[in-house]
Amino acid sequence: MDGSGHGIETLAALTARDAGMVGCRQCTRVWPIGTEVCGLCGSSLESRDRTSLQRVFAWWLVGLLFYIPANLYPMLITRTMGRESDATIVGGVIELAQYGAWGVAFIVFFASVVIPVGKFIAIAYLAMVVRRPHGHKPRNLLHLFELVEWIGRWSMIDVFVVAILVALVQFNLIATINPGIAAVSFALSVVFTMLSAMSFDSRRIWDEIEIISEESSK
């Protein structure tokens, strides 16, 4: 607290590495630096994952490549009384809106377009930021990373809906619903995006804030 009564945020942070310790990413137990294996869960210990960003960008790029056909090819192939029709993700949203199902259309659009695109942008942003010293608050970056991880568990909603429809609507010649190539592409895109987020070493966020603190104190 300064003389005017306003709080002053301190950028300096004591990390485990500065304290001569290394934390286990599996059980969060802290051990003296130099310890190679966690004595509690048996996981290998490393102060920083040196290949983290390479794996982040590799999985991110593969996920993006699969997301493109997921939007270009049909998600569902419907056969009704001998007639066949298909719809892409965006096409399905437009059809739902035309039928007046605005709520469902918004949910599908949000889960299939907004969330995946937002995850791509957020992961790339985090990976680019921690590569060099930055002026961002580490707490905000950490919250963004936690949000990406939390959203990951809901990313398969579209795939689950397709699976349920395929299982329920199978009336032979009357009506059948089969998944299109976009369903497989979308599922793979989600998996690779989740692997990209899991590869990110969030401890690097605090390394950058340490650099800023040292420069600001000079």
CORKA-V931600 format. One record per residue. N is the residue number from 1. PSI is psi in whole degrees, -180 to 180 (NA if undefined). Layout:
n: {N	N}
psi: {PSI	PSI}
This chain:
n: {1	2	3	4	5	6	7	8	9	10	11	12	13	14	15	16	17	18	19	20	21	22	23	24	25	26	27	28	29	30	31	32	33	34	35	36	37	38	39	40	41	42	43	44	45	46	47	48	49	50	51	52	53	54	55	56	57	58	59	60	61	62	63	64	65	66	67	68	69	70	71	72	73	74	75	76	77	78	79	80	81	82	83	84	85	86	87	88	89	90	91	92	93	94	95	96	97	98	99	100	101	102	103	104	105	106	107	108	109	110	111	112	113	114	115	116	117	118	119	120	121	122	123	124	125	126	127	128	129	130	131	132	133	134	135	136	137	138	139	140	141	142	143	144	145	146	147	148	149	150	151	152	153	154	155	156	157	158	159	160	161	162	163	164	165	166	167	168	169	170	171	172	173	174	175	176	177	178	179	180	181	182	183	184	185	186	187	188	189	190	191	192	193	194	195	196	197	198	199	200	201	202	203	204	205	206	207	208	209	210	211	212	213	214	215	216	217	218}
psi: {127	-176	-26	-2	3	145	145	123	128	127	-25	139	136	113	166	-37	-39	-31	5	27	163	133	144	130	-9	-53	-4	9	142	136	160	141	140	-18	129	-29	135	127	-9	-49	-8	5	151	144	138	129	-42	141	107	-25	13	-54	-34	-43	-35	-50	-33	-51	-36	-44	-42	-42	-40	-39	-37	-24	-26	-53	-23	-24	-16	-32	162	140	-39	142	114	131	119	117	46	-10	141	136	152	164	137	179	-52	-39	-40	-38	-43	-42	-42	-41	-37	-31	0	3	68	-38	-48	-40	-40	-42	-45	-44	-42	-43	-29	-23	-56	-50	-50	-45	-41	-38	-42	-46	-44	-44	-45	-39	-46	-44	-37	-37	-45	-1	-21	166	141	169	16	150	129	-31	-40	-40	-38	-40	-39	-42	-43	-35	-42	-43	-39	-40	-28	-33	-17	6	-14	16	-46	-42	-40	-42	-44	-44	-41	-44	-42	-38	-34	-40	83	84	37	-113	-20	-57	135	149	128	148	143	177	-24	-31	-43	-43	-41	-43	-44	-38	-42	-45	-46	-34	-39	-40	-37	-45	-39	-25	-16	126	100	-15	-22	-22	-42	-23	-42	-38	-27	-41	-43	-42	-41	-41	-36	-20	-9	NA}
